[in-house]
Amino acid sequence: MKSVLIVLDVLVVIALILGSSFISRRNQMAIKKEAVNAAWSQVDVVLQRRADLIPNLVETVKGMAVQEQIVFGDIAKARSALLSAHTPAEKIAANGQLDNALGRLLLVVENYPQLKSNENFLRLQDELAGTENRIAVERRRYNEVAQQFNTSVIKFPANLVANFTGFKPKAYFRGVTGSAQPPEVNFQPFGNQPAPAPAPAPTPAPATGTR
């Protein structure tokens, strides 16, 4: 009987140790998950800020480039997809589409140097450039805390706790495929383009003598 009690005591101690370890690891995951959520909220703020700037930018460009309807339509669709997305993964995917659409807009803008004298456009350019920088900063911060959380979720034996309590790895916020940099917003080169080389003077026709 005494040996049975000893075995029970040992089992109780083991259970307490395992239970304490389980609770500790779960709490650590919960803390890291909240850090990921907090970092994503900052990303969400700057994504929303850029989405708010885009309509005014497009309208300004549209006033001088009315024939670029396909590009404007693609931007409108990408922006709508971003605003209607709910989860971080959905917003990350929609943001990639918006990055691509904005990249095409910047190529269109290069064909309209008169925009460099439009004060509203230049103001929007500065605001958008600042927002792109903020997105890059907040994306890096989010990926750092997401990596910490994901590591804690997939490492053994913490992954056993994660599977039991429903913790899943977070998606990373990556840039557009094929580019590690955010879209570069810089329309200033319009005024600095080299002037085209003058056309060569026509060769005079040989004079015809009179007989």
GUZA-248764 format. One record per residue: x, y, z of N, C-alpha, C in turn. Coordinates in steps of 0.02 Angstrom, whole numbers. Layout:
// residues N
+--------+--------+--------+--------+---------+--------+--------+--------+--------+
|  neast | nnorth |    nup | caeast | canorth |   caup |  ceast | cnorth |    cup |
+--------+--------+--------+--------+---------+--------+--------+--------+--------+
|      X |      Y |      Z |      X |       Y |      Z |      X |      Y |      Z |
...
+--------+--------+--------+--------+---------+--------+--------+--------+--------+
END
This chain:
// residues 211
+--------+--------+--------+--------+---------+--------+--------+--------+--------+
|  neast | nnorth |    nup | caeast | canorth |   caup |  ceast | cnorth |    cup |
+--------+--------+--------+--------+---------+--------+--------+--------+--------+
|     41 |    -61 |      0 |      0 |       0 |      0 |     43 |     63 |      0 |
|     97 |     59 |     40 |    141 |     117 |     45 |    174 |    131 |    -22 |
|    194 |     79 |    -59 |    226 |      88 |   -124 |    178 |    119 |   -174 |
|    114 |    100 |   -168 |     63 |     129 |   -213 |     57 |    203 |   -202 |
|     58 |    224 |   -138 |     53 |     296 |   -123 |    113 |    334 |   -149 |
|    172 |    303 |   -145 |    232 |     335 |   -170 |    227 |    346 |   -245 |
|    203 |    293 |   -279 |    195 |     299 |   -352 |    145 |    354 |   -369 |
|     90 |    357 |   -332 |     40 |     409 |   -344 |     69 |    479 |   -332 |
|    109 |    485 |   -279 |    140 |     550 |   -265 |    186 |    571 |   -322 |
|    225 |    522 |   -346 |    270 |     537 |   -402 |    231 |    558 |   -463 |
|    177 |    523 |   -477 |    136 |     540 |   -536 |    105 |    609 |   -529 |
|     84 |    626 |   -468 |     55 |     692 |   -456 |    107 |    747 |   -467 |
|    168 |    735 |   -442 |    222 |     784 |   -452 |    237 |    793 |   -526 |
|    241 |    736 |   -562 |    255 |     740 |   -634 |    199 |    778 |   -670 |
|    137 |    763 |   -649 |     80 |     797 |   -680 |     83 |    872 |   -667 |
|    102 |    891 |   -606 |    106 |     963 |   -589 |    161 |    997 |   -630 |
|    218 |    962 |   -638 |    273 |     990 |   -677 |    252 |    999 |   -750 |
|    221 |    947 |   -778 |    200 |     950 |   -848 |    146 |   1003 |   -857 |
|     99 |   1006 |   -809 |     46 |    1056 |   -813 |     74 |   1126 |   -809 |
|    122 |   1136 |   -764 |    152 |    1202 |   -757 |    189 |   1222 |   -820 |
|    226 |   1174 |   -849 |    262 |    1187 |   -911 |    214 |   1202 |   -968 |
|    159 |   1165 |   -971 |    108 |    1175 |  -1023 |     80 |   1246 |  -1018 |
|     61 |   1266 |   -958 |     32 |    1332 |   -948 |     82 |   1387 |   -964 |
|    144 |   1377 |   -943 |    196 |    1427 |   -956 |    207 |   1436 |  -1031 |
|    213 |   1381 |  -1067 |    224 |    1386 |  -1140 |    164 |   1417 |  -1175 |
|    105 |   1398 |  -1152 |     45 |    1427 |  -1184 |     43 |   1503 |  -1172 |
|     59 |   1524 |  -1112 |     58 |    1596 |  -1096 |    110 |   1634 |  -1138 |
|    168 |   1603 |  -1147 |    220 |    1635 |  -1189 |    196 |   1642 |  -1261 |
|    162 |   1591 |  -1286 |    135 |    1595 |  -1354 |     82 |   1650 |  -1359 |
|     40 |   1654 |  -1307 |    -12 |    1705 |  -1308 |     18 |   1775 |  -1308 |
|     71 |   1785 |  -1270 |    104 |    1851 |  -1268 |    134 |   1867 |  -1336 |
|    167 |   1819 |  -1366 |    198 |    1831 |  -1431 |    145 |   1841 |  -1485 |
|     89 |   1805 |  -1478 |     35 |    1815 |  -1527 |      8 |   1886 |  -1523 |
|      0 |   1912 |  -1462 |    -23 |    1981 |  -1455 |     27 |   2030 |  -1483 |
|     92 |   2015 |  -1476 |    143 |    2058 |  -1506 |    136 |   2059 |  -1582 |
|    121 |   2001 |  -1611 |    110 |    1997 |  -1683 |     49 |   2038 |  -1703 |
|     -4 |   2032 |  -1665 |    -65 |    2069 |  -1679 |    -53 |   2144 |  -1674 |
|    -15 |   2165 |  -1624 |      0 |    2236 |  -1616 |     42 |   2262 |  -1674 |
|     91 |   2222 |  -1696 |    132 |    2242 |  -1752 |     90 |   2246 |  -1816 |
|     45 |   2198 |  -1824 |      2 |    2199 |  -1884 |    -44 |   2260 |  -1884 |
|    -68 |   2280 |  -1826 |   -112 |    2339 |  -1822 |    -77 |   2401 |  -1849 |
|    -11 |   2406 |  -1837 |     27 |    2463 |  -1864 |     34 |   2457 |  -1940 |
|     43 |   2396 |  -1964 |     45 |    2386 |  -2037 |    -22 |   2405 |  -2067 |
|    -75 |   2386 |  -2034 |   -142 |    2400 |  -2059 |   -155 |   2474 |  -2065 |
|   -129 |   2512 |  -2017 |   -139 |    2585 |  -2017 |   -107 |   2616 |  -2079 |
|    -45 |   2596 |  -2095 |    -11 |    2627 |  -2152 |    -39 |   2601 |  -2218 |
|    -63 |   2538 |  -2220 |    -95 |    2514 |  -2281 |   -159 |   2554 |  -2294 |
|   -196 |   2568 |  -2241 |   -257 |    2608 |  -2248 |   -241 |   2678 |  -2270 |
|   -186 |   2705 |  -2243 |   -165 |    2773 |  -2262 |   -149 |   2776 |  -2336 |
|   -113 |   2727 |  -2361 |    -97 |    2727 |  -2433 |   -161 |   2718 |  -2474 |
|   -205 |   2675 |  -2452 |   -267 |    2665 |  -2489 |   -308 |   2729 |  -2492 |
|   -303 |   2770 |  -2440 |   -340 |    2834 |  -2440 |   -308 |   2885 |  -2487 |
|   -243 |   2880 |  -2497 |   -209 |    2927 |  -2541 |   -219 |   2911 |  -2615 |
|   -228 |   2847 |  -2630 |   -229 |    2825 |  -2700 |   -284 |   2858 |  -2742 |
|   -346 |   2864 |  -2718 |   -398 |    2894 |  -2762 |   -380 |   2965 |  -2784 |
|   -354 |   3007 |  -2739 |   -335 |    3075 |  -2758 |   -278 |   3075 |  -2808 |
|   -230 |   3029 |  -2797 |   -174 |    3025 |  -2843 |   -198 |   3004 |  -2912 |
|   -241 |   2955 |  -2914 |   -266 |    2931 |  -2979 |   -306 |   2985 |  -3014 |
|   -348 |   3021 |  -2977 |   -388 |    3074 |  -3007 |   -343 |   3129 |  -3036 |
|   -289 |   3144 |  -3002 |   -243 |    3195 |  -3027 |   -210 |   3173 |  -3092 |
|   -187 |   3110 |  -3093 |   -156 |    3084 |  -3153 |   -208 |   3076 |  -3209 |
|   -267 |   3056 |  -3191 |   -320 |    3044 |  -3240 |   -337 |   3108 |  -3278 |
|   -329 |   3165 |  -3245 |   -344 |    3228 |  -3279 |   -299 |   3242 |  -3338 |
|   -239 |   3212 |  -3338 |   -192 |    3223 |  -3393 |   -178 |   3159 |  -3432 |
|   -207 |   3104 |  -3412 |   -193 |    3040 |  -3446 |   -258 |   3001 |  -3451 |
|   -308 |   3031 |  -3480 |   -375 |    3000 |  -3481 |   -376 |   2934 |  -3519 |
|   -327 |   2923 |  -3564 |   -329 |    2863 |  -3605 |   -303 |   2802 |  -3568 |
|   -278 |   2810 |  -3507 |   -249 |    2754 |  -3470 |   -302 |   2719 |  -3426 |
|   -360 |   2705 |  -3454 |   -416 |    2679 |  -3414 |   -402 |   2609 |  -3386 |
|   -364 |   2568 |  -3421 |   -350 |    2500 |  -3397 |   -310 |   2503 |  -3333 |
|   -260 |   2546 |  -3331 |   -219 |    2553 |  -3271 |   -261 |   2578 |  -3213 |
|   -301 |   2629 |  -3226 |   -343 |    2656 |  -3172 |   -392 |   2604 |  -3146 |
|   -419 |   2563 |  -3192 |   -465 |    2511 |  -3171 |   -431 |   2458 |  -3129 |
|   -370 |   2440 |  -3147 |   -333 |    2390 |  -3108 |   -318 |   2415 |  -3038 |
|   -302 |   2479 |  -3032 |   -288 |    2508 |  -2966 |   -352 |   2508 |  -2924 |
|   -408 |   2527 |  -2954 |   -471 |    2528 |  -2917 |   -489 |   2458 |  -2892 |
|   -480 |   2407 |  -2934 |   -495 |    2339 |  -2913 |   -449 |   2316 |  -2857 |
|   -384 |   2331 |  -2863 |   -336 |    2309 |  -2812 |   -350 |   2345 |  -2746 |
|   -366 |   2408 |  -2750 |   -382 |    2446 |  -2688 |   -445 |   2418 |  -2655 |
|   -495 |   2403 |  -2695 |   -557 |    2375 |  -2668 |   -544 |   2308 |  -2634 |
|   -501 |   2266 |  -2665 |   -484 |    2201 |  -2636 |   -449 |   2210 |  -2569 |
|   -406 |   2260 |  -2564 |   -370 |    2272 |  -2502 |   -418 |   2294 |  -2447 |
|   -463 |   2339 |  -2463 |   -510 |    2366 |  -2413 |   -561 |   2313 |  -2391 |
|   -576 |   2266 |  -2435 |   -626 |    2214 |  -2418 |   -594 |   2153 |  -2385 |
|   -527 |   2150 |  -2383 |   -493 |    2094 |  -2351 |   -501 |   2098 |  -2276 |
|   -502 |   2040 |  -2243 |   -513 |    2038 |  -2171 |   -452 |   2013 |  -2133 |
|   -424 |   1958 |  -2154 |   -368 |    1929 |  -2117 |   -302 |   1959 |  -2142 |
|   -250 |   1955 |  -2101 |   -184 |    1979 |  -2124 |   -163 |   1944 |  -2189 |
|   -174 |   1879 |  -2194 |   -154 |    1843 |  -2255 |   -190 |   1871 |  -2316 |
|   -254 |   1886 |  -2310 |   -292 |    1914 |  -2366 |   -266 |   1984 |  -2384 |
|   -251 |   2024 |  -2333 |   -226 |    2091 |  -2346 |   -157 |   2091 |  -2376 |
|   -115 |   2044 |  -2356 |    -48 |    2038 |  -2385 |    -54 |   2022 |  -2459 |
|    -99 |   1975 |  -2477 |   -107 |    1956 |  -2547 |   -135 |   2015 |  -2587 |
|   -184 |   2050 |  -2559 |   -214 |    2107 |  -2594 |   -164 |   2164 |  -2601 |
|   -121 |   2173 |  -2551 |    -70 |    2226 |  -2555 |    -21 |   2212 |  -2611 |
|     -5 |   2148 |  -2623 |     39 |    2131 |  -2679 |      9 |   2152 |  -2745 |
|    -57 |   2141 |  -2753 |    -90 |    2162 |  -2814 |    -89 |   2238 |  -2821 |
|    -98 |   2273 |  -2765 |    -97 |    2346 |  -2767 |    -28 |   2372 |  -2783 |
|     24 |   2341 |  -2757 |     93 |    2360 |  -2773 |    105 |   2355 |  -2848 |
|     82 |   2300 |  -2878 |     92 |    2291 |  -2950 |     54 |   2345 |  -2990 |
|     -8 |   2360 |  -2968 |    -47 |    2410 |  -3004 |    -16 |   2479 |  -2997 |
|      9 |   2495 |  -2938 |     43 |    2560 |  -2929 |    106 |   2564 |  -2971 |
|    142 |   2509 |  -2977 |    201 |    2508 |  -3019 |    185 |   2525 |  -3091 |
|    129 |   2499 |  -3116 |    108 |    2515 |  -3184 |     88 |   2589 |  -3190 |
|     58 |   2616 |  -3137 |     40 |    2687 |  -3137 |    102 |   2730 |  -3142 |
|    154 |   2713 |  -3106 |    216 |    2752 |  -3108 |    246 |   2752 |  -3177 |
|    241 |   2696 |  -3212 |    266 |    2693 |  -3281 |    225 |   2739 |  -3326 |
|    160 |   2741 |  -3315 |    117 |    2785 |  -3354 |    134 |   2857 |  -3342 |
|    146 |   2874 |  -3278 |    161 |    2943 |  -3260 |    223 |   2970 |  -3295 |
|    271 |   2926 |  -3308 |    332 |    2948 |  -3341 |    319 |   2976 |  -3410 |
|    262 |   2960 |  -3439 |    246 |    2985 |  -3506 |    212 |   3053 |  -3504 |
|    202 |   3081 |  -3444 |    167 |    3144 |  -3438 |    208 |   3192 |  -3395 |
|    261 |   3221 |  -3423 |    304 |    3265 |  -3383 |    269 |   3328 |  -3359 |
|    212 |   3346 |  -3388 |    177 |    3406 |  -3365 |    153 |   3399 |  -3293 |
|    150 |   3337 |  -3268 |    127 |    3327 |  -3199 |    176 |   3357 |  -3149 |
|    239 |   3367 |  -3169 |    289 |    3393 |  -3122 |    273 |   3464 |  -3100 |
|    231 |   3499 |  -3137 |    213 |    3567 |  -3118 |    146 |   3570 |  -3082 |
|    115 |   3511 |  -3071 |     50 |    3509 |  -3037 |     62 |   3505 |  -2962 |
|     45 |   3558 |  -2925 |     60 |    3560 |  -2853 |     24 |   3505 |  -2815 |
|    -38 |   3491 |  -2833 |    -76 |    3439 |  -2798 |    -43 |   3371 |  -2808 |
|    -20 |   3359 |  -2869 |     13 |    3296 |  -2883 |     78 |   3289 |  -2843 |
|    118 |   3343 |  -2841 |    181 |    3341 |  -2804 |    170 |   3330 |  -2730 |
|    117 |   3360 |  -2703 |    101 |    3349 |  -2632 |     82 |   3276 |  -2619 |
|     40 |   3249 |  -2663 |     20 |    3179 |  -2656 |     81 |   3133 |  -2665 |
|    126 |   3152 |  -2709 |    187 |    3112 |  -2720 |    227 |   3108 |  -2655 |
|    235 |   3164 |  -2621 |    274 |    3165 |  -2559 |    239 |   3123 |  -2505 |
|    173 |   3130 |  -2500 |    136 |    3092 |  -2449 |    139 |   3017 |  -2463 |
|    134 |   2999 |  -2526 |    135 |    2928 |  -2544 |    205 |   2899 |  -2532 |
|    257 |   2937 |  -2548 |    325 |    2914 |  -2537 |    337 |   2902 |  -2462 |
|    313 |   2950 |  -2421 |    321 |    2941 |  -2349 |    283 |   2880 |  -2323 |
|    224 |   2868 |  -2351 |    184 |    2810 |  -2330 |    218 |   2745 |  -2351 |
|    248 |   2743 |  -2411 |    284 |    2683 |  -2433 |    342 |   2668 |  -2385 |
|    376 |   2719 |  -2362 |    430 |    2709 |  -2314 |    404 |   2681 |  -2248 |
|    346 |   2707 |  -2226 |    316 |    2682 |  -2164 |    296 |   2609 |  -2172 |
|    269 |   2591 |  -2230 |    249 |    2522 |  -2242 |    310 |   2476 |  -2237 |
|    366 |   2498 |  -2266 |    427 |    2457 |  -2264 |    450 |   2447 |  -2193 |
|    447 |   2500 |  -2152 |    469 |    2495 |  -2082 |    424 |   2449 |  -2043 |
|    359 |   2460 |  -2048 |    312 |    2420 |  -2010 |    310 |   2348 |  -2033 |
|    322 |   2336 |  -2098 |    325 |    2267 |  -2124 |    383 |   2230 |  -2093 |
|    440 |   2264 |  -2088 |    499 |    2232 |  -2059 |    486 |   2215 |  -1985 |
|    456 |   2261 |  -1949 |    441 |    2248 |  -1878 |    392 |   2190 |  -1870 |
|    342 |   2190 |  -1912 |    293 |    2136 |  -1909 |    325 |   2068 |  -1923 |
|    367 |   2065 |  -1974 |    400 |    2002 |  -1991 |    446 |   1978 |  -1935 |
|    477 |   2025 |  -1900 |    521 |    2006 |  -1845 |    482 |   1972 |  -1789 |
|    427 |   2002 |  -1768 |    388 |    1972 |  -1713 |    351 |   1910 |  -1737 |
|    332 |   1908 |  -1801 |    300 |    1848 |  -1828 |    350 |   1790 |  -1828 |
|    412 |   1805 |  -1844 |    463 |    1752 |  -1843 |    473 |   1725 |  -1772 |
|    474 |   1769 |  -1723 |    482 |    1747 |  -1654 |    423 |   1702 |  -1633 |
|    363 |   1723 |  -1651 |    304 |    1683 |  -1634 |    305 |   1616 |  -1670 |
|    320 |   1618 |  -1735 |    320 |    1555 |  -1774 |    371 |   1506 |  -1748 |
|    429 |   1532 |  -1727 |    481 |    1488 |  -1700 |    457 |   1454 |  -1636 |
|    422 |   1493 |  -1594 |    397 |    1464 |  -1532 |    342 |   1413 |  -1544 |
|    307 |   1419 |  -1600 |    251 |    1374 |  -1615 |    274 |   1308 |  -1645 |
|    328 |   1310 |  -1683 |    348 |    1249 |  -1720 |    403 |   1209 |  -1686 |
|    437 |   1239 |  -1636 |    490 |    1202 |  -1602 |    462 |   1150 |  -1554 |
|    496 |   1094 |  -1551 |    476 |    1041 |  -1504 |    506 |   1057 |  -1436 |
|    470 |   1048 |  -1380 |    403 |    1018 |  -1375 |    346 |   1070 |  -1376 |
|    365 |   1134 |  -1389 |    313 |    1186 |  -1389 |    261 |   1173 |  -1443 |
|    281 |   1140 |  -1497 |    232 |    1127 |  -1550 |    176 |   1082 |  -1527 |
|    189 |   1039 |  -1478 |    136 |     997 |  -1450 |     84 |   1040 |  -1415 |
|    108 |   1089 |  -1377 |     62 |    1135 |  -1343 |     24 |   1176 |  -1395 |
|     59 |   1199 |  -1447 |     27 |    1241 |  -1499 |    -28 |   1202 |  -1534 |
|    -14 |   1140 |  -1551 |    -64 |    1099 |  -1585 |   -125 |   1087 |  -1541 |
|   -113 |   1077 |  -1477 |   -167 |    1062 |  -1431 |   -210 |   1124 |  -1418 |
|   -178 |   1183 |  -1417 |   -215 |    1244 |  -1399 |   -235 |   1285 |  -1460 |
|   -217 |   1263 |  -1520 |   -241 |    1296 |  -1580 |   -199 |   1354 |  -1606 |
|   -137 |   1361 |  -1582 |    -94 |    1414 |  -1608 |    -66 |   1394 |  -1675 |
|    -73 |   1438 |  -1724 |    -48 |    1424 |  -1792 |      4 |   1476 |  -1811 |
|     53 |   1457 |  -1853 |    103 |    1506 |  -1877 |     70 |   1564 |  -1914 |
|    100 |   1622 |  -1909 |     75 |    1682 |  -1942 |    107 |   1690 |  -2010 |
|     69 |   1717 |  -2057 |     97 |    1729 |  -2124 |    145 |   1788 |  -2122 |
|    200 |   1783 |  -2160 |    246 |    1839 |  -2165 |    221 |   1888 |  -2217 |
|    238 |   1951 |  -2206 |    219 |    2005 |  -2252 |    278 |   2016 |  -2299 |
|    276 |   1983 |  -2356 |    331 |    1988 |  -2404 |    314 |   2039 |  -2458 |
|    367 |   2063 |  -2491 |    357 |    2111 |  -2545 |    332 |   2076 |  -2607 |
|    325 |   2116 |  -2659 |    301 |    2090 |  -2723 |    351 |   2040 |  -2750 |
|    328 |   1985 |  -2777 |    372 |    1934 |  -2805 |    420 |   1965 |  -2855 |
|    484 |   1950 |  -2845 |    534 |    1975 |  -2891 |    564 |   2041 |  -2870 |
|    539 |   2069 |  -2814 |    566 |    2132 |  -2790 |    567 |   2133 |  -2715 |
|    624 |   2148 |  -2686 |    630 |    2151 |  -2614 |    618 |   2222 |  -2588 |
|    607 |   2269 |  -2634 |    598 |    2338 |  -2614 |    527 |   2360 |  -2627 |
|    501 |   2408 |  -2586 |    435 |    2435 |  -2600 |    437 |   2477 |  -2663 |
|    378 |   2490 |  -2694 |    378 |    2532 |  -2754 |    411 |   2599 |  -2741 |
|    455 |   2619 |  -2787 |    489 |    2683 |  -2778 |    445 |   2738 |  -2806 |
|    427 |   2785 |  -2765 |    384 |    2840 |  -2786 |    429 |   2901 |  -2797 |
|    446 |   2914 |  -2859 |    490 |    2969 |  -2874 |    476 |   2992 |  -2945 |
|    443 |   3050 |  -2949 |    425 |    3077 |  -3015 |    469 |   3137 |  -3034 |
|    518 |   3153 |  -2992 |    558 |    3212 |  -3004 |    600 |   3209 |  -3068 |
|    621 |   3150 |  -3090 |    664 |    3149 |  -3149 |    635 |   3181 |  -3211 |
|    569 |   3198 |  -3210 |    540 |    3229 |  -3269 |    579 |   3291 |  -3289 |
|    596 |   3332 |  -3239 |    630 |    3395 |  -3255 |    704 |   3386 |  -3268 |
|    730 |   3326 |  -3257 |    801 |    3315 |  -3263 |    819 |   3270 |  -3322 |
|    770 |   3255 |  -3363 |    785 |    3211 |  -3420 |    831 |   3248 |  -3469 |
|    881 |   3214 |  -3496 |    924 |    3247 |  -3545 |    885 |   3266 |  -3607 |
|    902 |   3323 |  -3633 |    868 |    3347 |  -3692 |    886 |   3302 |  -3751 |
|    837 |   3290 |  -3795 |    853 |    3246 |  -3853 |    906 |   3278 |  -3896 |
|    947 |   3236 |  -3924 |   1000 |    3262 |  -3968 |    969 |   3294 |  -4029 |
|    997 |   3352 |  -4050 |    968 |    3385 |  -4109 |    975 |   3341 |  -4171 |
|    926 |   3347 |  -4213 |    928 |    3308 |  -4275 |    985 |   3334 |  -4319 |
|   1021 |   3290 |  -4353 |   1075 |    3313 |  -4397 |   1049 |   3356 |  -4453 |
|   1089 |   3408 |  -4469 |   1068 |    3453 |  -4523 |   1067 |   3415 |  -4588 |
|   1017 |   3429 |  -4630 |   1013 |    3394 |  -4694 |   1073 |   3411 |  -4739 |
|   1097 |   3362 |  -4774 |   1153 |    3373 |  -4820 |   1129 |   3411 |  -4882 |
|   1159 |   3469 |  -4895 |   1134 |    3507 |  -4954 |   1145 |   3467 |  -5019 |
|   1097 |   3476 |  -5063 |   1102 |    3442 |  -5128 |   1157 |   3474 |  -5170 |
|   1193 |   3434 |  -5208 |   1247 |    3463 |  -5249 |   1219 |   3513 |  -5300 |
|   1255 |   3567 |  -5306 |   1233 |    3619 |  -5353 |   1240 |   3594 |  -5425 |
|   1192 |   3611 |  -5465 |   1195 |    3593 |  -5537 |   1220 |   3652 |  -5576 |
|   1272 |   3643 |  -5614 |   1300 |    3699 |  -5653 |   1260 |   3712 |  -5716 |
|   1261 |   3772 |  -5741 |   1228 |    3790 |  -5804 |   1277 |   3787 |  -5860 |
|   1254 |   3764 |  -5914 |   1297 |    3759 |  -5972 |   1291 |   3822 |  -6013 |
+--------+--------+--------+--------+---------+--------+--------+--------+--------+
END
